[in-house]
């Protein structure tokens, strides 16, 4: 069957010049086999364009990304920007699905280029975007590519679901402290020591910020090699059940295969909890103690109707008394202050919002509080912070 490529008309002011021709390639991943496919396409298109005496080589642009989302493809974006600047007159690509698997994106791209007199030639379908009557053919083939992606996404999801139900391990991103080998998590000794230290520091009373400062002072790097730690990363480590040898599957789910947007699974989909799925770094006891401590610091209040809510109190990692002294009138925590060379504790609501918001809360002398705790908690009349911490 004959193939016809439409060559756009030249601008009258540039009638003697050559056409600036580019090509676009895409594969969905960087797996070795597809790497070879991209390399082959780049060589073929480079040779094709450079061997044509009427063409000037404007580049071969490529991406290793899904064809569903245009905004994640730097190669495509660079090519379109160059075309919109008038630096590309003609584009060749292998097929419509290589340009995009999203019908809306396909039409947006070809119409934007058509308005500038730029043609895209799709080799597999033998279609030219400048032909008015061919737009419906391009849209139809784009719809087929989109539906193919939908079916593939559903098949992959079904496969994962079966693996979850069987409790199978499978390769994925390994958390700090582990490496994945032959679909199994194995412990990395030097990283596992860091994980244990984080758990230890937290149980000793350190806040997430204090743990962050400790790790940075010791020049301990993150799993990605960064020197700066984020408290959110430390919190995830403390909450990750993988460190006690268990795995929760399907913590997130994809809302829409077109956008690829993931959401936290709070019960919208089935979840699968597998115990003893791999070697543990942290014991069950230590892990459970950390979860209890996190709940305590969050000041979760368990109400009579079975619901749980956070109170307005905050965990104080610097002063133990800040976690023990609670205002009996408004429920806020007490804060340490120095007034007239004396250390006192006062209601946080009264400090922040004024006396009228909590008029009856008393100011407590720190020495008096310690004497009371020495008698009632320590039992020997002498305040011992370690005893109070363990019995608090």
C-alpha positions as CSV (number, residue, x, y, z in Angstrom):
1,X,0.0,0.0,0.0
2,X,1.3,3.5,-0.9
3,X,2.2,5.9,1.9
4,X,1.9,9.6,1.4
5,X,3.7,12.1,3.6
6,X,2.4,15.7,3.4
7,X,5.2,18.2,3.3
8,X,4.0,21.6,4.6
9,X,4.2,24.6,2.3
10,X,7.2,26.9,2.9
11,X,6.8,30.4,4.1
12,X,7.1,32.7,1.0
13,X,9.9,34.6,2.7
14,X,11.9,31.4,3.2
15,X,11.1,29.6,-0.1
16,X,14.7,28.9,-0.7
17,X,15.4,27.4,2.7
18,X,15.1,23.8,3.9
19,X,12.4,22.4,6.2
20,X,13.4,22.0,9.9
21,X,12.4,18.4,10.6
22,X,12.2,16.6,13.9
23,X,11.1,13.2,15.2
24,X,9.5,12.1,18.4
25,X,9.9,8.7,20.2
26,X,8.5,7.3,23.4
27,X,8.6,4.1,25.5
28,X,6.9,3.7,28.8
29,X,9.8,2.5,30.9
30,X,13.6,2.5,30.9
31,X,13.9,-1.3,30.9
32,X,16.9,-2.5,28.9
33,X,14.9,-3.9,26.0
34,X,13.1,-0.6,25.6
35,X,16.3,1.3,25.9
36,X,17.5,-0.5,22.8
37,X,14.2,0.3,21.0
38,X,14.7,4.1,21.7
39,X,18.3,4.0,20.7
40,X,17.4,2.3,17.4
41,X,14.6,4.8,16.7
42,X,16.9,7.7,17.4
43,X,19.5,6.4,14.9
44,X,16.9,5.6,12.3
45,X,15.2,9.0,12.4
46,X,18.5,10.9,12.6
47,X,19.7,9.1,9.5
48,X,16.3,9.6,7.7
49,X,16.3,13.3,8.3
50,X,20.0,14.0,7.7
51,X,20.0,12.0,4.4
52,X,17.2,14.2,2.9
53,X,18.8,17.1,1.1
54,X,15.7,19.3,1.5
55,X,15.6,18.8,5.3
56,X,17.6,20.3,8.2
57,X,17.9,18.2,11.3
58,X,15.9,19.8,14.1
59,X,16.5,16.9,16.6
60,X,15.0,13.6,17.8
61,X,13.0,14.1,21.0
62,X,12.2,11.2,23.3
63,X,10.6,10.2,26.6
64,X,10.5,7.2,29.0
65,X,7.0,7.9,30.3
66,X,3.4,6.8,30.1
67,X,1.6,8.1,27.1
68,X,-1.4,9.0,29.2
69,X,0.0,12.2,30.7
70,X,1.5,14.9,28.5
71,X,2.6,17.1,31.4
72,X,5.2,14.5,32.6
73,X,7.1,14.2,29.3
74,X,10.0,16.6,29.1
75,X,11.0,15.5,25.6
76,X,7.6,16.2,24.1
77,X,7.4,19.5,25.9
78,X,10.8,20.6,24.6
79,X,9.8,19.6,21.0
80,X,6.5,21.5,21.2
81,X,8.1,24.6,22.6
82,X,10.7,24.5,19.8
83,X,7.9,24.1,17.2
84,X,5.9,27.0,18.7
85,X,8.9,29.2,18.3
86,X,9.0,28.4,14.6
87,X,12.1,26.3,14.9
88,X,10.4,23.1,13.6
89,X,8.4,22.8,10.4
90,X,7.6,19.1,10.3
91,X,7.5,16.2,12.8
92,X,7.7,12.4,12.2
93,X,6.6,9.8,14.8
94,X,6.1,6.1,14.7
95,X,2.5,5.9,15.6
96,X,-0.4,7.8,17.3
97,X,0.1,5.8,20.5
98,X,3.7,7.0,20.7
99,X,2.6,10.6,20.7
100,X,-0.1,10.0,23.3
101,X,-2.6,7.5,24.6
102,X,-5.0,10.3,25.7
103,X,-7.4,11.4,23.0
104,X,-7.8,14.9,24.4
105,X,-4.0,15.4,24.4
106,X,-3.7,14.1,20.9
107,X,-6.3,16.6,19.5
108,X,-4.8,19.5,21.5
109,X,-1.3,18.8,20.2
110,X,-2.2,18.3,16.5
111,X,-4.6,21.4,16.5
112,X,-2.0,23.6,18.2
113,X,0.6,22.6,15.6
114,X,-1.9,22.8,12.7
115,X,-2.6,26.4,13.6
116,X,1.1,27.1,12.9
117,X,1.1,25.0,9.7
118,X,3.1,22.2,11.2
119,X,2.3,18.6,10.2
120,X,2.8,15.5,12.2
121,X,3.2,12.3,10.2
122,X,2.2,9.0,11.9
123,X,4.1,6.3,10.1
124,X,2.2,3.2,11.3
125,X,-1.3,4.7,10.5
126,X,0.0,6.6,7.4
127,X,-1.8,9.7,8.6
128,X,-1.0,13.4,8.3
129,X,-2.3,15.8,10.9
130,X,-2.7,18.6,8.4
131,X,-5.4,16.7,6.4
132,X,-8.7,18.0,7.7
133,X,-10.6,14.8,6.8
134,X,-8.0,12.7,8.7
135,X,-8.6,14.2,12.1
136,X,-11.4,11.8,12.9
137,X,-9.2,8.9,11.9
138,X,-6.5,10.2,14.2
139,X,-9.0,10.6,17.1
140,X,-10.4,7.1,16.5
141,X,-6.9,5.5,16.6
142,X,-6.2,7.6,19.7
143,X,-9.3,6.3,21.4
144,X,-8.2,2.7,20.6
145,X,-4.8,3.4,22.2
146,X,-6.5,4.9,25.3
147,X,-8.8,1.9,25.6
148,X,-5.8,-0.4,25.3
149,X,-4.1,1.5,28.2
150,X,-7.3,1.1,30.3
151,X,-7.4,-2.7,29.7
152,X,-3.6,-3.0,30.5
153,X,-4.1,-1.0,33.7
154,X,-7.0,-3.2,34.8
155,X,-5.0,-6.3,34.1
156,X,-2.1,-5.1,36.1
157,X,-4.4,-4.1,39.0
158,X,-6.0,-7.6,38.8
159,X,-2.5,-9.2,39.0
160,X,-1.5,-7.2,42.0
161,X,-4.8,-8.0,43.7
162,X,-4.1,-11.8,43.3
163,X,-0.5,-11.3,44.7
164,X,-1.9,-9.3,47.7
165,X,-4.4,-12.1,48.4
166,X,-1.6,-14.7,48.4
167,X,0.6,-12.5,50.5
168,X,3.3,-12.6,47.9
169,X,6.3,-10.3,48.0
170,X,7.2,-8.5,44.9
171,X,9.9,-6.0,43.8
172,X,9.3,-2.4,44.7
173,X,10.9,0.5,46.5
174,X,12.7,-0.8,49.6
175,X,12.5,1.3,52.8
176,X,15.7,2.4,54.5
177,X,17.3,-0.6,56.2
178,X,16.4,-3.0,53.5
179,X,17.3,-4.0,49.9
180,X,15.2,-6.1,47.6
181,X,16.9,-9.2,46.2
182,X,15.0,-11.8,44.2
183,X,11.7,-10.3,45.3
184,X,12.7,-10.6,49.0
185,X,13.6,-7.9,51.5
186,X,17.0,-8.4,53.1
187,X,18.5,-6.3,55.9
188,X,21.3,-3.8,55.3
189,X,23.2,-3.8,58.6
190,X,24.6,-0.2,58.6
191,X,21.2,1.2,57.7
192,X,19.3,-1.0,60.1
193,X,21.4,0.4,63.0
194,X,20.1,3.9,62.0
195,X,16.5,2.7,62.1
196,X,17.0,1.2,65.6
197,X,18.6,4.4,66.8
198,X,15.6,6.4,65.6
199,X,13.3,4.2,67.5
200,X,15.5,4.3,70.6
201,X,15.7,8.1,70.6
202,X,11.9,8.4,70.2
203,X,11.2,6.1,73.2
204,X,13.8,8.1,75.2
205,X,11.6,11.2,74.8
206,X,13.2,12.9,71.8
207,X,10.8,14.8,69.4
208,X,10.9,14.3,65.7
209,X,12.8,17.6,65.4
210,X,15.4,16.5,68.0
211,X,15.9,13.2,66.2
212,X,16.4,15.2,62.9
213,X,19.0,17.4,64.6
214,X,20.8,14.3,66.0
215,X,21.0,12.6,62.6
216,X,22.3,15.7,60.9
217,X,24.9,16.4,63.6
218,X,26.2,12.8,63.3
219,X,26.3,13.4,59.5
220,X,24.0,10.4,58.9
221,X,22.5,10.6,55.4
222,X,19.0,9.7,54.3
223,X,18.1,6.7,52.2
224,X,18.5,8.9,49.1
225,X,21.9,10.3,50.2
226,X,20.6,13.6,51.4
227,X,22.3,15.4,54.3
228,X,19.1,17.1,55.5
229,X,16.4,15.0,57.1
230,X,12.7,15.8,57.1
231,X,10.7,15.2,60.2
232,X,7.9,13.7,58.0
233,X,10.4,11.0,56.8
234,X,11.3,10.2,60.4
235,X,7.6,9.9,61.3
236,X,7.0,7.5,58.4
237,X,9.9,5.4,59.6
238,X,8.4,5.2,63.1
239,X,5.0,4.2,61.6
240,X,6.2,1.7,59.0
241,X,5.1,-1.8,60.0
242,X,7.8,-3.2,57.7
243,X,10.4,-2.6,60.4
244,X,8.8,-5.3,62.6
245,X,8.7,-7.8,59.7
246,X,5.1,-7.2,58.5
247,X,3.7,-5.8,55.3
248,X,0.4,-3.9,54.7
249,X,-0.5,-4.1,51.0
250,X,-2.5,-1.5,49.1
251,X,-2.0,1.4,51.4
252,X,-2.8,3.6,48.4
253,X,-4.8,3.1,45.3
254,X,-5.0,4.8,41.8
255,X,-8.2,6.8,41.5
256,X,-8.0,7.2,37.7
257,X,-5.7,5.4,35.3
258,X,-5.7,8.5,33.1
259,X,-4.3,10.9,35.7
260,X,-2.3,8.2,37.6
261,X,-3.4,10.1,40.8
262,X,-2.9,8.0,43.9
263,X,-4.9,8.4,47.2
264,X,-4.5,7.0,50.6
265,X,-6.6,3.9,51.2
266,X,-8.6,4.6,54.3
267,X,-11.0,1.7,53.6
268,X,-12.1,2.6,50.1
269,X,-10.3,-0.6,48.8
270,X,-9.4,-3.9,50.5
271,X,-6.1,-3.9,52.4
272,X,-4.0,-7.0,53.1
273,X,-1.8,-7.3,56.2
274,X,0.9,-10.0,56.1
275,X,2.8,-10.9,59.3
276,X,6.3,-12.2,59.2
277,X,6.7,-11.4,55.5
278,X,10.4,-10.6,55.9
279,X,13.2,-10.3,58.5
280,X,12.4,-7.7,61.2
281,X,14.7,-4.8,62.3
282,X,12.5,-3.8,65.3
283,X,10.8,-6.1,67.7
284,X,7.1,-6.2,68.0
285,X,7.3,-4.8,71.5
286,X,9.5,-1.8,70.6
287,X,7.3,-1.1,67.5
288,X,4.1,-1.2,69.6
289,X,5.6,1.0,72.3
290,X,6.5,3.6,69.7
291,X,2.9,3.6,68.4
292,X,1.5,4.0,71.9
293,X,3.9,6.8,72.5
294,X,3.0,8.5,69.3
295,X,-0.7,8.3,70.3
296,X,0.1,9.7,73.7
297,X,2.0,12.6,72.3
298,X,-0.8,13.3,69.9
299,X,-3.0,13.6,72.9
300,X,-5.7,11.4,71.5
301,X,-8.8,11.4,73.5
302,X,-11.0,8.3,73.4
303,X,-14.6,9.4,73.9
304,X,-17.5,7.4,75.4
305,X,-19.1,6.9,72.0
306,X,-16.0,5.2,70.7
307,X,-14.8,8.1,68.6
308,X,-11.3,9.5,68.9
309,X,-10.2,13.1,68.7
310,X,-7.1,15.2,69.3
311,X,-7.1,17.6,72.2
312,X,-5.5,21.0,72.1
313,X,-2.4,19.8,74.1
314,X,1.0,19.4,72.5
315,X,3.9,17.1,73.3
316,X,6.9,18.9,74.9
317,X,10.2,17.1,74.1
318,X,12.2,19.5,76.3
319,X,10.4,19.5,79.6
320,X,8.7,16.5,81.0
321,X,6.4,18.6,83.2
322,X,5.0,20.2,80.0
323,X,3.4,16.8,79.2
324,X,2.1,16.3,82.8
325,X,0.6,19.7,83.7
326,X,-2.8,20.1,82.1
327,X,-5.2,23.0,82.8
328,X,-8.3,21.7,84.5
329,X,-10.4,24.6,83.1
330,X,-9.6,24.6,79.4
331,X,-7.6,21.4,78.8
332,X,-4.5,23.2,77.4
333,X,-1.0,22.2,78.4
334,X,1.1,24.3,80.8
335,X,4.1,26.2,79.6
336,X,7.4,26.9,81.4
337,X,8.2,30.6,82.1
338,X,10.8,32.5,84.1
339,X,9.4,35.4,86.0
340,X,11.3,37.4,88.7
341,X,14.0,34.8,88.8
342,X,11.5,32.1,89.5
343,X,10.5,29.2,87.2
344,X,6.7,28.9,86.9
345,X,4.2,27.0,84.8
346,X,1.2,28.7,83.3
347,X,-1.8,27.7,81.1
348,X,-1.0,28.0,77.4
349,X,-4.4,29.5,76.6
350,X,-3.9,32.2,79.2
351,X,-0.5,33.0,77.8
352,X,-1.5,33.1,74.1
353,X,-5.1,34.5,74.3
354,X,-5.2,36.4,77.5
355,X,-6.4,36.0,81.1
356,X,-10.1,36.5,80.1
357,X,-10.0,33.2,78.1
358,X,-9.0,31.1,81.1
359,X,-9.3,33.4,84.1
360,X,-9.3,30.7,86.8
361,X,-6.1,28.7,85.9
362,X,-3.4,28.9,88.6
363,X,0.2,29.7,88.1
364,X,2.4,26.9,89.5
365,X,5.9,27.2,91.0
366,X,8.2,24.5,89.4
367,X,9.9,23.7,92.8
368,X,6.5,23.2,94.4
369,X,5.4,20.8,91.6
370,X,8.6,18.8,91.9
371,X,8.1,18.5,95.7
372,X,4.6,17.1,95.1
373,X,5.8,14.6,92.5
374,X,8.7,13.6,94.8
375,X,6.3,12.7,97.5
376,X,3.4,11.2,95.5
377,X,5.2,9.5,92.6
378,X,8.8,8.9,93.5
379,X,7.8,8.0,97.1
380,X,11.0,9.2,98.8
381,X,10.3,13.0,98.8
382,X,13.1,13.5,96.2
383,X,12.1,14.3,92.6
384,X,13.5,11.9,90.1
385,X,12.6,12.7,86.5
386,X,13.4,9.2,85.2
387,X,11.0,7.7,87.8
388,X,8.3,10.2,86.9
389,X,8.8,9.6,83.2
390,X,8.4,5.8,83.5
391,X,5.3,6.1,85.7
392,X,3.7,9.1,83.9
